[in-house]
Amino acid sequence: MAPVLSSSPETLVTRGWSDYALLDSGHGRKLERYGRFTVVRPEPQCFWAPRDPAAFERANAVFDPQQEEEDAGRWRFDAHGPIDAFPLKWRDVRFTGRFTPFRHLAFFPEQAANWEWMDARIRTLKQPKILNLFGYTGVASLAAAAAGAHVTHVDASKKSVAYARENAEQSGLSEHPIRWLVEDARKFVAREVRRGSKYDGIILDPPKYGRGANGEVWRLFEDLPDLLKDCAALLSDDASFLLLNAYAARISGLSLAHAMAEATRDRGGRIDWGELALSEDGPDARAIGLSFFARWSA
């Protein structure tokens, strides 16, 4: 039986928590709070004017993009000097924020909406097996572990997996059943399919472009359909979810939903789809759409 595809999109909005907030936005930039630091990063979607332009000038760190490449550039810090790394927390998960060369701070705050959804589902299950592909610095893996899951975390970057393990130690989860694997996601999943392995939930958050642990090239539009089908084959008979997230200018939640429907066409269930957004604090808050998702659930 084919899954039921939602007829309308959903916007999952992440609002601030104790260690993060979108404070203001406008003129192609956003002003955020990470722990005790305020940060300015480029965001072309913010066509409007900022509410407090002076606050942007008081930020602790500003990312200056290189020409037209918003992900390439350098960080500029205030008079207190460069900031290396600093502690952050989301619910029971503790992790390290880092000023990376690509304007990101070693996690994506808008994903908190997905973490909340995943957390709620995992807590209804008894020690489910969860697979996190392209797991980066592990915040989603640790959120799943804190909710009671046995987790397999896969990323092609040795440095990212090392950071993820450090985050696990900070969270008090280093002894939790989490497998940390530095490997190409496609090769790992294909091998798991041949082994007959099964998972109760899968998180799939691929980049638009990337390289595997041994130089394998990943291209989202060319490689996602087959990987998604292999992920569907890894779902156990009573699996709870398959969550797909993508950052790409030429993609949409609806296209991800149709790819998900094709991959899960014999499983029944439901597919919801839409957009992840960050919302400012306060009244008349504006929100910024940042990525697209599709999720199959039983």
C-alpha positions, 0 to 999 in steps of 0.5 A: 500500500502506498503512503498517504502524501500530505496535500499541503506543505508544513512550515516547521519553525524553530524559535529561540532557546536558552543557548540560541536565538535569532535576534534580528534580520535584514539587509541580507544578514541575520543577527543571532545569539549563540550562548553569550556571543552575538553573531552576524552571518549573511542571509540573502533571503532577508530582503527587509530592513533590520529593526535595530541596525546598531545591534549588528555593529555591536556583534562579537563576530561577523562573517564577511563573505568572499565576493558572491560566495556566501559560504566562503569568507572569513570571520571578523571578531570584536576587540576581545579577539578571536573566539575558538570554541564555546559550550552550547546546550539543547535540552539534554544535549551538550555540544561545542559551537565553533567558528568554521571557515564556512560561516556555520558554527558546527551545527544548524539551529533550524534543525531543532524543529526536526530534533523535537519531532524525532525526540517525541517519536523515539520516546514512544519506542523501546530502545529503537535502532536509529541510523544518522547519515551525514551526521556531521558533529552529532547533535541529532545523534545525541538527541536520539541517544538522549531519548533512548535510542541505540544510534549508528552515526555515519559521516565521511569527515574524520574531523566531524566524527571526532567533534561528535564524539567530543560532544557525546562526552560533554553530554554524558553519553560517551558510554551510550550505545552509539557507533561512530563511523567514518565512512561514505554513506552510500557504501555503508548503506549498500553494505547494510542492505546486503547484510539484511540490517534493519533500523527503526528510524533513519535520519538523512541530511545530505549536502548538495555536494560532498566527498566520501572518506576515500574521495567518493563524490556525492551529488545530491540530485544524481545520488539521492534517489538510489540512496533513499531507496536503499534507506527504505530497504533498511527500515524494519517492519515496524519502523517509526520514521525516515526523515530527509532534509536538504539544503539546495536552492533548486529543490523543494519540499514537494520534490523531496516528498515525491522521491520519498513516496517512490522509495516507500511505495510499499510501506503505507504510512504517511509523508509530510513535507515542507520547510524548516525556518528560524523565527526571530524573538518577540512580537511580529517576529519574522521567519527565514526559510532555510531548508526543505524536508520530507518525512515518512512516518508509520 
